[in-house]
Amino acid sequence: MTAVTVVTAAATAAMAQDTFRVFGTTATLLLTEAGPLAAARRLADAELAAVDLACSRFRADSELSALNAANGATAGISELFAELLSVALRAARLTDGAVDPTCGQALAELGYDRDFGLLEPARSVAPAPPGALPGGPPARPVPGWRSVRLETGPPPRASLAGGAQLDLGATAKAWAADRCADAIARQLGCGVLLSLGGDIAVAGPAPAGGWRIRVTDDHAAGPDAPGQTVAITSGGLATSSTTVRAWARDGRRMHHIVDPATGEPARSCWRTVSVAAGTCTDANAASTAAIVRGAAAVAWLQDLSLPARLVREDGSVQTTAGWPHEPDPDPGPGPRPGPGQPAPPVPGT
C-alpha cells in the first residue's frame, strides 16, 4: 500500500490534512490550501456515502446486495451503480478477465463475508493449499464478467447470470477516490490528494515538486517503513498487496486478491505491485491484474507503458516503463532534512 508524504517545509505550512475511516480502511485528504478543508471533507463524505450505499457487499440495503439476491432477475438500478458496474466491466475487459467483478461468492467462501475489521488476522499461518477451501466446497472458477448484463437505459437495469455474485472491491474504491478528488478540485479550486486505503487520486494544481508518496507494503506503515518515495502531479497511483488484507480461516492464510480462473487467493510471485496511471481506477485495475498474472505481468505492463514497481516475496524489486530507480541503499530511519529541503514524511494512510 502507500503512505503520503509532505513535499517541502514551505508547502507544509499552507497545506491541510484530514484523516478518517471509510470503507473499512483509512482515508487521507490533503489540500494545497487550508481554507477549503471543511468543505472538501463534506464533499468527500457525501460522495463516499453514496458509493457505499450503491455497492457495499456488507450492507443489506445496498444496490449490490439487492442485485446479488435477485436470482438472475433483471433489476432497476441507479445511474451511480450503473456507472460503478460499467467501470468494473471495463476493468475486466482491459485485463482479459484478470480483474473480475463476479468474485463475490468466492470471497465469501474464503471467509471474507463481513467487514474486514471483523475477520481474524492472518498473522503467521500457512497459505491455503490449492484446490480446496477450508471447511467448504472445492474451489472453482468464478462465473465470469460476461455473466453480468448491464443496460445503461435510461433507466439503467442489470442482471446476473449463472449464479454470479458481485464484488466491486477491485474498482469501486479507486473510482471513488478519482470521483472525490475531481469534485473537490473542480468545486473548490485547490489541489487535492485523496488516499483511500492506499488508492491515491490527485487533481487540481499539484504542490511544487509534486505530491510525494511513500510506496510500501502496508498503507498503515510509518514513513520509515521499507519502500520508495515517488512524486506524481496528476492521475493516480495504486498498490495491490497480498500481505496486508489477509485473514486466517481454519488455520490457513487467505488474502483478498482472487484469481478468477481458480476462485482461490492468487498464488503470485509478487507480494506487492504499485502502478501509476492516468486515473487511480486504471492504476488499481493494473496492479490487481499484475498480482493475478504473476511473472507474465512484467511484459504486460511494459506493453501498456504503465510505470510499475513489483516486489517479489523475497523483497527484490522489478520496475517497468519508466518507474523511477530506487536509491541504493534506502536511507531508512534517521535525521531528516531541515527547512528548504524535503520535509519529514508523515503517514498519510
Secondary structure, 3 states (H helix, E strand, C coil): CEEEECCEHHHHHHCEEEEEEECCEEEEEEECCCCCHHHHHHHHHHHHHHHHHHHCCCCCCCHHHHHHCCCCCCEECCHHHHHHHHHHHHHHHHCCCCCCCCCHHHHHHCCCCCCHHHCCECCCCEECCCCECCCCCECCCCCCHHHEEEECCCCCEEEECCCCCCCCCCCHHHHHHHHHHHHHHHHHCCCEEEEECCEEEEECCCCCCCEEEEECCCCCCCCCCCCEEEEECCEEEEEEECCCCEEEECCEEEECCEECCCCEECCCCEEEEEEEECCHHHHHHHHHHHHHHHHHHHHHHHHCCCCEEEEECCCCEEEECCCCCCCCCCCCCCCCCCCCCECCCCCCC
